[in-house]
Amino acid sequence: MLADRWIGARLNVAVDLANRAFEHHRYHEAADAVWTFFWDEFCDWYLELKKSDTDWGFAYQVHEQALLLLHPLMPFLTEELWHRRGHEDSIAIQRYPQPDPALNDPEAEREMKLLQDIITEIRGVRADNKIDRKETLSGTLRVSEKVNLDLIERLANVKLEVEPHDVAGYSLSLGIPIPTHRLNKENEQLEKVIASTRDQLENQDFIGKAPSKVIDSMRVKLADYEAQLSKNKAALRQ
């Protein structure tokens, strides 16, 4: 499975980085390598990929290796978690993880990187347009190689038509639903704020008393409000 192959390869990278960092007494680098693996890769991506999987055997192995990797940096927490896994001996007497060439898998890392890029872009579009995560988006994915479409659609809540891409990489086209009701309400609020800000900036008594940095800040905010209002109106005209 791609997820297991990928996390095994990423664990191996973290093990190698941590060992070399400890060897040169660069403990902050060891901590950064373990943090990146545990949080950004194991928790953020791997566990999400494994949600629908029934075989968690390899996941438990990776988790134990990660605890061993983390132990010099967080001894008490890892000792507690080690025993909760059912071990009677102390984690402190276990051999520290060493790189294993058998876990190297450049193909899985490359395939996973492409999948992550696509999913991250879809999530970014959703966030930029304030679209609820529960709303399924649809679109077209043009990609130069085979991708795991089921994983992309599940993790990004999207339905995609896949077409060949003439150049390396991918391109993505999504249909963005226009939240008419929300934009109209937001426009009403923006128009009120814009009118109020303009009134203040046209009030000579206020201009004469207010510090210049306050005036400058209000002018910048007014420009931002006006730009957002124009953007919203353009979206509504589509």
C-alpha positions in Angstrom: 0.0 0.0 0.0 1.2 3.5 -0.9 0.7 4.9 2.6 2.8 2.2 4.3 5.5 2.4 1.7 5.7 6.2 2.0 5.6 6.4 5.8 8.3 3.7 6.0 10.5 5.7 3.7 9.8 8.9 5.6 10.6 7.2 8.9 13.9 6.1 7.5 14.7 9.7 6.5 13.9 10.8 10.1 16.0 8.1 11.6 19.0 9.0 9.5 18.6 12.7 10.3 18.2 12.2 14.0 21.2 9.8 14.3 23.5 12.2 12.4 22.2 15.2 14.5 22.8 13.4 17.8 26.3 12.3 16.6 27.3 15.9 16.2 25.4 17.1 19.3 23.0 19.1 17.2 19.9 18.4 19.4 17.7 21.0 17.9 18.1 19.4 14.4 17.2 16.0 15.9 14.2 17.5 17.5 13.1 19.1 14.3 13.5 15.9 12.3 11.4 13.9 14.8 8.8 16.7 15.1 8.4 16.9 11.3 8.0 13.1 11.0 5.6 12.7 13.9 3.4 15.7 13.3 3.6 16.6 9.6 3.9 13.1 8.2 2.7 10.5 10.6 -0.2 12.4 12.2 -1.2 14.8 9.5 -1.0 12.6 6.4 -0.4 8.9 7.3 -3.2 8.5 9.9 -5.7 10.2 7.5 -4.7 7.8 4.7 -5.1 4.8 7.0 -8.6 5.7 8.2 -10.4 3.3 5.9 -7.7 0.6 6.1 -8.3 -2.6 8.1 -4.6 -3.6 8.5 -2.8 -1.5 11.0 0.0 -3.8 11.7 2.7 -1.7 10.0 1.3 1.5 11.5 1.9 0.1 15.0 5.4 -0.9 14.1 6.1 2.6 12.7 4.6 4.2 15.9 6.9 2.2 18.1 9.9 3.2 16.1 8.8 6.8 16.3 8.5 6.5 20.1 12.1 5.1 20.3 13.2 8.0 18.0 11.6 10.5 20.3 12.7 9.0 23.6 15.9 11.0 24.2 14.0 14.2 23.7 10.8 13.3 25.7 11.8 10.5 28.0 8.9 10.5 30.5 6.1 10.7 27.9 7.6 8.1 25.7 8.2 5.8 28.6 4.5 6.0 29.5 3.3 5.5 25.9 5.7 2.5 25.6 4.1 0.7 28.5 0.6 1.5 27.2 1.6 -0.4 24.1 1.9 -3.4 26.4 5.7 -3.5 26.9 7.0 -4.5 30.3 10.7 -3.5 29.8 11.7 0.2 29.9 11.9 2.0 26.5 15.3 3.4 27.7 17.0 0.0 27.3 15.8 -0.5 23.7 18.2 -0.1 20.8 17.9 3.3 19.2 16.5 3.1 15.6 19.0 2.8 12.8 18.6 3.5 9.1 17.3 0.6 7.1 18.0 0.7 3.3 15.1 -1.7 2.7 12.7 1.0 3.7 14.0 3.5 1.0 11.3 4.0 -1.6 11.8 7.0 -3.9 8.9 6.0 -6.1 6.4 6.0 -3.2 7.8 9.4 -2.0 7.4 10.8 -5.5 3.9 9.5 -5.9 2.9 10.7 -2.5 4.3 14.2 -3.1 2.2 14.5 -6.2 -0.9 13.4 -4.3 -0.1 15.8 -1.4 0.3 18.7 -3.8 -3.1 18.1 -5.5 -4.9 17.7 -2.2 -3.3 20.7 -0.7 -4.2 22.8 -3.7 -7.9 21.7 -3.5 -8.0 22.4 0.2 -6.5 25.9 -0.5 -9.1 26.7 -3.1 -11.8 25.6 -0.6 -10.3 27.8 2.1 -9.8 30.8 -0.1 -13.4 30.7 -1.2 -14.8 29.9 2.2 -16.4 26.7 1.0 -17.6 24.2 3.7 -15.4 21.1 4.0 -18.6 19.0 3.8 -19.5 20.4 0.4 -18.3 18.1 -2.4 -16.5 20.0 -5.2 -16.1 18.8 -8.8 -13.6 19.5 -11.5 -11.0 18.2 -13.9 -7.5 16.9 -13.1 -5.0 16.8 -15.9 -2.0 14.8 -14.9 0.9 13.3 -16.7 1.0 10.0 -14.7 -1.2 7.7 -12.8 -2.6 8.9 -9.4 -4.6 7.3 -6.7 -7.9 9.1 -7.5 -9.8 7.4 -4.7 -7.4 8.9 -2.1 -7.6 12.3 -3.6 -11.4 12.3 -3.7 -11.7 11.0 -0.2 -9.2 13.3 1.5 -10.2 16.5 -0.4 -14.0 15.7 -0.7 -14.0 16.2 -4.5 -15.2 14.4 -7.6 -12.7 14.7 -10.5 -12.6 13.8 -14.1 -9.0 12.7 -15.0 -7.5 13.6 -18.3 -3.9 13.2 -19.7 -1.5 16.1 -19.3 1.0 16.9 -22.1 3.7 18.0 -19.7 5.1 16.7 -16.4 3.0 17.5 -13.3 -0.6 18.3 -13.2 -3.2 21.1 -13.7 -6.4 21.4 -11.8 -9.7 23.1 -12.7 -12.5 23.2 -10.1 -16.0 24.4 -10.3 -16.5 26.9 -7.5 -20.1 27.3 -6.3 -20.9 31.0 -5.7 -22.2 31.5 -2.1 -24.7 34.2 -3.2 -26.4 34.7 0.1 -23.1 35.0 2.1 -21.6 37.4 -0.5 -24.7 39.6 -0.4 -24.6 39.8 3.4 -20.8 40.5 3.3 -21.3 43.2 0.7 -23.9 45.0 2.9 -21.4 45.0 5.8 -18.6 46.2 3.5 -20.7 49.0 2.1 -21.5 50.2 5.6 -17.9 50.1 6.7 -16.7 51.8 3.5 -19.3 54.6 4.0 -18.3 55.1 7.6 -14.6 55.2 6.8 -15.0 57.7 4.0 -17.1 60.0 6.2 -14.3 60.0 8.8 -11.6 60.6 6.2 -13.7 63.5 4.8 -14.2 65.1 8.2 -11.7 67.9 8.5 -12.0 68.1 12.3 -11.1 64.4 12.5 -8.3 64.7 10.0 -6.8 67.6 11.9 -6.7 65.8 15.3 -5.9 62.2 14.4 -2.3 61.1 14.2 -1.0 60.6 10.7 -0.3 56.9 11.2 -4.0 56.4 12.1 -5.1 58.2 8.9 -2.7 56.2 6.8 -4.0 53.0 8.4 -7.6 53.9 7.7 -6.8 54.7 4.0 -5.1 51.3 3.6 -8.1 49.5 5.2 -10.5 51.5 3.0 -8.6 50.3 -0.1 -8.8 46.7 1.2 -12.5 47.0 1.8 -13.1 48.5 -1.6 -11.0 45.8 -3.3 -12.9 43.0 -1.5 -16.3 44.6 -2.4 -15.2 44.7 -6.1 -14.1 41.1 -5.9 -17.4 39.9 -4.4 -19.4 41.8 -6.9 -17.4 40.3 -9.8 -18.0 36.8 -8.4 -21.8 37.5 -8.2 -21.8 38.6 -11.9 -20.3 35.3 -13.0 
